[in-house]
Amino acid sequence: MERQTLMQNQMRERQMAMQIAWSREFLKYYSTFFSLAALGLTIWWAESIMVSEHDRLDLPHGVANFPSIEKARRAKSSLSSHFEK
């Protein structure tokens, strides 16, 4: 009788271990799927915004280039030299 009780307890522990292992695997696959799905949807949505709202993504004064930077620097240095006098 005692041996049967021990065997039943051992079987119950094994079943619980199997359920825990299955739950862990299920959670791993479930979270992986939804993480990849969320990442894919985020990338798709960003691409969609970049295509449909391209005018909002442009820089307000255009792309900075060397002549425009030099012009702004010279204007700033000439202003500061006028204030020093």
Backbone as a ProteinNet text record, in pm:
[ID]
protein_1_A
[PRIMARY]
MERQTLMQNQMRERQMAMQIAWSREFLKYYSTFFSLAALGLTIWWAESIMVSEHDRLDLPHGVANFPSIEKARRAKSSLSSHFEK
[TERTIARY]
82.4	0	87.3	189.6	279.5	353.8	389.3	460.4	370.8	245.2	150.7	132.8	126.8	114.9	238.2	355.9	479.1	480.7	436.2	433.6	332.7	218.2	119.1	172.6	241	300.1	405.5	486.3	589.4	526	420.8	351.6	288.1	230.2	170.3	278.1	394.9	504.9	553.6	559.4	601.9	500	372.2	269.3	276.7	299.2	313.1	436.4	545.3	666.7	641.7	567.6	535.4	446.6	350.4	263.4	342.3	433.1	516.4	605.9	664.9	751.6	671.4	551.1	466.5	428.6	395.7	359.4	476.4	595.5	713.5	736.2	725.6	744.4	636.8	512.9	402.6	425.1	466.2	492.7	606.7	709.4	823.1	779.5	706.7	662.3	560.5	470.4	368	432.7	526.9	592.5	680.6	745.8	827.5	740.6	628.2	538.2	488.5	439	382.9	490.1	610	719.2	755.5	768.2	800.4	686.6	562.8	448.7	446	470.4	472.3	586	701.4	815	783.6	726.8	690.9	587.4	485.4	383.5	440.3	531.6	594.3	676.2	752	832.2	741	634.3	540.5	475.6	435.3	369.5	467.1	592.1	692.1	715.4	724.3	741.3	620.9	502.5	380.8	380	420.3	426.2	530.8	644.9	750.8	706.8	621.3	574	461.1	362.7	244.2	265.4	354.7	375.6	520.1	568.9	708.3	737.2	639.8	661.9	683.4	628.6	648.5	785.7	850.6	980.6	1096.6	1068.9	1175.9	1221.8	1348.2	1401.4	1341.1	1316.5	1249	1325	1456.4	1535.5	1617.3	1578.3	1650.9	1769.8	1841.9	1957.3	2073.4	2139.7	2254.4	2371.7	2435.4	2554.2	2662.4	2779.6	2893	2872.7	2827.9	2809.9	2708.3	2598.6	2499.3	2553	2631.7	2691.2	2792.7	2875.1	2974.1	2906.4	2799.3	2726.2	2670.4	2612.3	2558.1	2670	2783.9	2896.2	2951.1	2964.5	3015.1	2918.6	2788.8	2689.6	2695.9	2712.1	2720.3	2848.2	2960.1	3086.2	3084.5	3021	3013.9	2922.4	2816.4	2729.1	2802.7	2877.5	2949.4	3060.1	3121.9	3226	3164.4	3042	2974.1	2936.3	2898.9	2861.2	2982	3098.1	3219.1	3269.6	3237.4	3288	3217.4
-119.3	0	126.2	122.4	237.2	256.6	145.9	153.6	214.7	179.7	235.8	386.6	429.2	571.9	648.4	590.5	654	665.1	558.8	560	663.8	674.2	774.1	916.2	938.9	1070.7	1103.5	1002.7	1024	1053.8	983.1	1007.6	1146.9	1187.1	1320	1428.5	1407.4	1502.9	1510.6	1396.7	1395.5	1467.4	1445.2	1513.9	1665.1	1706.8	1850	1906.1	1830.3	1874.8	1887.1	1792.7	1798.5	1918.8	1946.6	2062.4	2193	2201	2321.1	2337.2	2227.3	2233.3	2274.4	2219.6	2255.4	2403.2	2450.7	2591.9	2682.9	2645.2	2725.8	2730.2	2615.4	2610.9	2692.3	2676.8	2751.2	2901	2943.9	3085.5	3134.8	3053.2	3092.6	3112	3015.4	3026.9	3139.2	3153.2	3257.2	3395.4	3415.3	3546.1	3573.2	3471.5	3489.3	3530.2	3461.9	3493.9	3637.2	3675.7	3809.6	3917.9	3887.6	3985.1	4008.9	3901.6	3916.4	3983	3949.2	4013.1	4162.7	4200.5	4342.8	4415.1	4352.5	4412.8	4431.2	4329.2	4338.3	4446.2	4453.6	4556.7	4696.2	4709.9	4840	4883.4	4791.1	4822.9	4857.9	4779.9	4806.9	4944.1	4976.6	5104.6	5220.1	5203.8	5308.4	5329.1	5221.1	5232.8	5302.5	5268.3	5330.4	5480.3	5520.6	5663	5732.9	5669.2	5731	5752.1	5664.4	5679.1	5781.6	5771.5	5856.5	5997.8	6016.9	6149.3	6194.9	6178	6211.5	6359.5	6446.2	6590.3	6629.9	6556.3	6587.2	6543.3	6455.8	6405	6488.7	6579.8	6664.1	6764.1	6803.1	6904.8	7040.6	7127.5	7254.7	7345.7	7350.1	7437	7356.8	7237.6	7153.5	7085.9	7011.7	6938.8	7036.2	7023.8	7110.7	7071.5	7172.5	7147.5	7246.5	7229.5	7311.3	7461	7501.5	7646.1	7710.8	7641.4	7700.2	7709.2	7611.6	7614.7	7727.9	7743.6	7851.6	7988.3	8001.6	8128	8163.2	8065.2	8088.8	8120.8	8054.2	8080.2	8220.7	8260.9	8396	8503.1	8477.5	8574.3	8585.1	8474.4	8475.7	8544.8	8517.5	8580	8729.8	8771.8	8915.4	8985	8918.5	8976.1	8989.3	8888.3	8894.1	8999.2	9020.7	9123.8	9263.5	9282	9411.6	9441.8	9340.3	9360.8	9389.2	9341	9362.2	9505.7	9574	9710.5	9811.9
0	0	0	82.8	90.9	-41.1	-102.2	-230.3	-338.2	-337.7	-434.4	-411.8	-288.7	-256.3	-303.3	-280.7	-327.5	-479.7	-546.9	-691.8	-743.4	-678.6	-718.8	-698.9	-588.7	-564.2	-669.4	-702.1	-802.9	-939.4	-974	-1100.5	-1101.7	-990.3	-980.7	-996.8	-935.2	-948.3	-1092.9	-1159.3	-1299.6	-1388.1	-1360.5	-1437.9	-1418	-1294.5	-1266.6	-1337.7	-1336	-1404.4	-1554.7	-1611.5	-1754.1	-1784.6	-1698.2	-1719.3	-1710.6	-1615.5	-1601.8	-1724.2	-1769.7	-1888.1	-2011.4	-2026.7	-2140.3	-2133.4	-2014.5	-1998.4	-2033.1	-1993.1	-2026.1	-2176.8	-2242.4	-2387.1	-2457.9	-2412.6	-2472.7	-2457.5	-2339.2	-2315	-2403.5	-2419	-2502.5	-2647.1	-2703.2	-2841.4	-2858.3	-2764.1	-2767.6	-2765.5	-2673.6	-2663.6	-2785.1	-2838.3	-2958.6	-3076.8	-3093.8	-3204.5	-3195.3	-3078.9	-3067.1	-3069.2	-3022.6	-3032.5	-3178.6	-3254.5	-3396.7	-3473	-3436.9	-3502.5	-3472.4	-3347.5	-3310.8	-3381.7	-3389.6	-3459.3	-3607.5	-3669.1	-3810.8	-3837.3	-3751.6	-3769.1	-3747.3	-3652.3	-3628.2	-3748.9	-3805.3	-3924.3	-4041.3	-4059.9	-4168.2	-4150.7	-4028.5	-4003	-4026.8	-3985.3	-4007.9	-4157.3	-4232.4	-4377.6	-4439.9	-4392	-4443.6	-4416.4	-4297.6	-4263.3	-4348.8	-4368.8	-4449.1	-4593.5	-4644.4	-4781.6	-4789.4	-4700.3	-4711.1	-4658	-4562.6	-4503.9	-4522.6	-4644.4	-4674.2	-4651.2	-4680.4	-4664.7	-4518.9	-4425.9	-4283.8	-4233.2	-4305.9	-4263.6	-4317.2	-4410.3	-4464.2	-4359.4	-4368.3	-4278.5	-4314.1	-4217	-4244.5	-4341	-4332.4	-4419.1	-4519.3	-4546.2	-4639.9	-4572.7	-4652.2	-4601.4	-4581	-4467.8	-4439.7	-4529	-4588.7	-4669.5	-4627.8	-4680.6	-4637	-4663	-4782.3	-4804.2	-4708.9	-4680	-4589.1	-4446.6	-4405	-4270.7	-4261.2	-4364.4	-4364.8	-4365	-4441.1	-4446	-4308.5	-4239.6	-4105.6	-4007.5	-4020.5	-3930.4	-3951.1	-4076.5	-4105.3	-4055.6	-4074.5	-4026.1	-3874.3	-3807.7	-3661.6	-3614.2	-3681.5	-3639.6	-3668.1	-3776.5	-3804.5	-3704.5	-3660.9	-3558.1	-3425.5	-3389.7	-3262.4	-3266.8	-3384.4	-3393.4	-3385.3	-3434.3	-3423.8	-3279.4	-3204.6	-3064.8	-2976.5	-3015.3	-2935.9	-2947.5	-3053.4	-3075.4	-2993.6
[MASK]
+++++++++++++++++++++++++++++++++++++++++++++++++++++++++++++++++++++++++++++++++++++

